[in-house]
């Protein structure tokens, strides 16, 4: 996948910092209510239990601190939109680290509280322009925090799917950033203007090669809600299933996105 250069969407750094801490707080509050039998439930992630999923959520957020503890890269060589296409290369190592964390942190309440406190302190000490080495390359802290919002929203949804009735809330800013980043990633993967993808109220993008539409009703339109879009973009939901359930409306001969999804796993 070539580096992402076309899209220049920006995110409000203060809102993203607040959103990351808020979403982590929502998860922390929900995990505090879980019983041992609920922590042992399976999830939709590669054989992980709920306990391992929670450990992974903490790991994804504490990646900020681990990166800040390392020397700063000499120069930036990645954009936030490069990140979705660089998430699958080290899945085995991530799984091993996740399971080890779950074993080493039997008190998940204390673990998540410590992660949130540490993150808050690190963010107070470091400017958003500070470069971090990430799986996608060197990018500023402010950009990397957008990817942490995505991780939190995606895995909050995994948690809700695994534990019946849990219903962890989604911070509005975190969900908005996640929706927009994944919509923009589709436009990078399939550049063009033949199809309009709408995810109200957060994102509208043009994608897919073909004649660009300029006025009136576009001939090819895809529309869905934010959480369905997140699930499609991350492979939690299959395109055909979402269309069959009417979770997605797709009109026009170039509105079939099945071959372009998922965008990340």
RAKAMO-V606614 format. One record per residue. N is the residue number from 1. SS is DSSP state (H for helix, E for strand, L for the rest). NEAR is the number of other ideal C-beta (glycine too) atoms within 12 Angstrom. Layout:
N_SS_NEAR + N_SS_NEAR
This chain:
1_L_22 + 2_L_12 + 3_L_20 + 4_L_30 + 5_L_15 + 6_L_22 + 7_L_28 + 8_L_13 + 9_L_27 + 10_L_20 + 11_L_36 + 12_L_19 + 13_H_27 + 14_H_15 + 15_H_23 + 16_H_37 + 17_H_33 + 18_H_24 + 19_H_32 + 20_H_45 + 21_H_34 + 22_H_30 + 23_H_43 + 24_H_44 + 25_H_29 + 26_H_33 + 27_H_47 + 28_H_32 + 29_H_22 + 30_H_32 + 31_H_37 + 32_L_22 + 33_L_19 + 34_L_29 + 35_L_15 + 36_H_12 + 37_H_12 + 38_H_25 + 39_H_31 + 40_L_19 + 41_L_27 + 42_E_19 + 43_L_31 + 44_L_25 + 45_L_31 + 46_L_21 + 47_L_12 + 48_L_31 + 49_E_30 + 50_H_36 + 51_H_36 + 52_H_36 + 53_H_46 + 54_H_46 + 55_H_39 + 56_H_41 + 57_H_46 + 58_H_42 + 59_H_35 + 60_H_41 + 61_H_44 + 62_H_31 + 63_H_37 + 64_H_45 + 65_H_28 + 66_H_21 + 67_H_33 + 68_H_30 + 69_L_17 + 70_L_16 + 71_L_12 + 72_L_20 + 73_L_22 + 74_L_9 + 75_L_12 + 76_L_25 + 77_L_18 + 78_L_29 + 79_L_34 + 80_H_42 + 81_H_39 + 82_H_33 + 83_H_39 + 84_H_41 + 85_H_31 + 86_H_27 + 87_L_30 + 88_L_22 + 89_L_16 + 90_L_16 + 91_H_19 + 92_H_12 + 93_H_14 + 94_H_26 + 95_H_22 + 96_H_19 + 97_H_23 + 98_H_34 + 99_H_24 + 100_H_16 + 101_H_31 + 102_H_29 + 103_H_16 + 104_H_18 + 105_L_28 + 106_L_15 + 107_L_18 + 108_H_36 + 109_H_22 + 110_H_17 + 111_H_31 + 112_H_39 + 113_H_23 + 114_H_22 + 115_H_38 + 116_H_33 + 117_H_22 + 118_H_25 + 119_H_38 + 120_H_23 + 121_H_16 + 122_H_31 + 123_H_30 + 124_H_14 + 125_H_16 + 126_L_26 + 127_L_17 + 128_L_28 + 129_L_16 + 130_L_28 + 131_E_27 + 132_E_38 + 133_E_27 + 134_E_37 + 135_L_27 + 136_L_33 + 137_E_27 + 138_E_27 + 139_E_36 + 140_E_34 + 141_H_36 + 142_H_32 + 143_H_37 + 144_H_48 + 145_H_46 + 146_H_45 + 147_H_45 + 148_H_46 + 149_H_46 + 150_H_44 + 151_H_41 + 152_H_48 + 153_H_47 + 154_H_47 + 155_H_43 + 156_H_44 + 157_H_40 + 158_H_36 + 159_H_45 + 160_H_29 + 161_H_27 + 162_H_32 + 163_L_31 + 164_L_13 + 165_L_14 + 166_L_29 + 167_L_16 + 168_L_36 + 169_L_22 + 170_L_33 + 171_L_27 + 172_H_21 + 173_H_29 + 174_H_44 + 175_H_34 + 176_H_32 + 177_H_44 + 178_H_47 + 179_H_42 + 180_H_38 + 181_H_50 + 182_H_50 + 183_H_43 + 184_H_42 + 185_H_45 + 186_H_42 + 187_H_36 + 188_H_33 + 189_H_32 + 190_L_31 + 191_L_25 + 192_L_24 + 193_L_23 + 194_L_28 + 195_E_36 + 196_E_36 + 197_E_47 + 198_E_31 + 199_E_35 + 200_L_19 + 201_L_14 + 202_L_31 + 203_E_34 + 204_E_26 + 205_E_39 + 206_E_32 + 207_E_37 + 208_L_33 + 209_L_17 + 210_L_21 + 211_L_17 + 212_L_19 + 213_L_22 + 214_L_11 + 215_L_7 + 216_L_8 + 217_L_12 + 218_L_29 + 219_L_22 + 220_L_31 + 221_E_30 + 222_E_42 + 223_E_31 + 224_E_36 + 225_L_26 + 226_H_32 + 227_H_30 + 228_H_32 + 229_H_44 + 230_H_47 + 231_H_36 + 232_H_40 + 233_H_44 + 234_L_34 + 235_L_27 + 236_L_33 + 237_L_30 + 238_L_20 + 239_H_29 + 240_H_17 + 241_H_18 + 242_H_31 + 243_H_24 + 244_H_14 + 245_L_17 + 246_L_13 + 247_L_26 + 248_E_33 + 249_E_23 + 250_E_30 + 251_E_20 + 252_L_23 + 253_L_14 + 254_L_30 + 255_L_28 + 256_L_24 + 257_L_38 + 258_H_22 + 259_H_14 + 260_H_29 + 261_L_38 + 262_L_29 + 263_L_41 + 264_L_35 + 265_L_21
